[in-house]
Amino acid sequence: MNGIIVELNALVLGLFIIATIAMTVTRQIGACMQLFIVQSLLLAASAFLLGASPLSWHLVALGCVTVLSKVVIIPWVIRALVPGEINQRRELAQTIDVPAALLISLGLTLVGYAFAQPLIHAAPSLSAGNLAMGVAGLLVGLFLLAVRVEAVPQLLGILAMENAAFLAGIAVAPDFPLIAELAIAFDVPLLAFIVALLARTAYRRIGTTEVGGLAALREWIR
Amino acid sequence: MAESIALNLAQLAFVLLLSPLFAGILARLKEIVQSKRGPSIFQPYRDLRKLFGKDERISAESSWLFRTAPYLIFIVPLIITLLIPVLTDFPLFLAFAGDMLAAGFIFAVSGLFFTLAAIDAGNPYGAMGASRTRMVGFLAEPVIIVVLFTVSFIANSTIPYIVQQHWVHPIANFFAPSHILLLIAFFMIILAETGRIPVDNPSGHFELAMIDESKALELSGRSAALVKYGGYMKFTVLAIIFLNVLTTPWGLASTGSIVAIVGAAAAVSLKIVALVVAVVVVESSYAKLRLFRISEFLGAAFVVSVTAMVTELLRL
């Protein structure tokens, strides 16, 4: 039984990192958001798998909270607030072209693996891989944040990093207090709400959501 | 000894006789998906018979390369057939003469000579197609290397017969995440290497957009038939490596009796038809990528194969 869970969890981890890398290189906002939903579902799947045996209510609750906040609420907030026109844009602006970005994120995955390798011995063996892939996902998410110049993909990058941190957190502290999870679960949709509002306002004022070009903060616009 | 030779001949006969049929089924299914009737599934056989009966025209400018390459393209899939488990799950005669890496290199030889021949004929589209094939080829190379590396890492061998046994003993190996991710990467490589839709459009007749087809534009008569036949067999051989060695090592004959061999032939045919259906689904649901997007498709395959390797390393 445990053997199957370890195998399935490893598959989920592999798909998780692939989804994160795909978020970095996809060209459409819609696809990026769908990949984020897939990534969140994979995080939930990993939590459910590790929470099933031995039964851990913390992990099951974490999975449920993830599904609720990241699969249902956040996509809904973004769709409701961000003007629909930006979804129709065929290509997102990127600072690094796609093949290079693919290779860099792949390198970051290996760095994450190498970094977590010594730490794996400290974590329980069932979820050892979560730490490595969580660190890798964190690095790739950071890279995603750097590559994208538009508001919504940047937001999705922050959320992807957050997912990856949770994935690593499962390995390090499986009995994380539930109150912290709930706090984060309410915090993150609020973050999505604010960034989506920013994107909406920016789009109305300057006709684009490329916040990467915003360099200086001013009190008001004349 | 005699039995081993007979089984090898049966392998060759299977690939030689049924390859055009699988190509015909693929073409027909694709047309049906597009709400057309499509040609009969036996059309490839008729095409080959027609081409073999025709006169050949060879450019006066071309050299021996142009004349010998078609034979090489025809022979190479047959050589690889001898190295891989086509119908039997016990090693034959030449099983240990070469591993999967060798199969890849032997395919590379025919690919090299095909590109040289395409340039040799002096047709401008030939050289264009040749350079594009090389581009796809060198982008696919790292994926193949990583896939084979991971396979050898998991199964401690690259001999197809041993790898094949590894997935099913014990059965849990079959569901290993690295195995599943490997399959995805290898499937993408098959699509790229046989010129299928996200990479190349096999039914396109527009020279400027061709990758694989334009190399064969100058060929006629018997040479054209050999190259076409070689292409059908290449798809079948890659499908057999994918199915019998990596995906579903079931349904193969474990004894050399005629009944077992015929049963295995039927089972392998069914598996290949199932793969053909999968290829049709992919070809019908995606558009051909722009030339410079191909690197992204193969980059994705590379990411998947490296992830397969990392998930395997994580289990240690």
Interface residues (C-beta under 8 A of the other chain):
Chain A: G3 I4 V6 E7 L8 A10 L11 L13 G14 I17 I18 I21 A22 V25 V98 P99 L102 L103 S105 L106 T109 L110 Y113 I120 A128 G129 A132 M133
Chain B: A172 F175 A176 P177 S178 I180 L181 S295 E296 G299 A300 F302 V303 V304 V306 T307 A308 V310 T311 L313 L314 R315
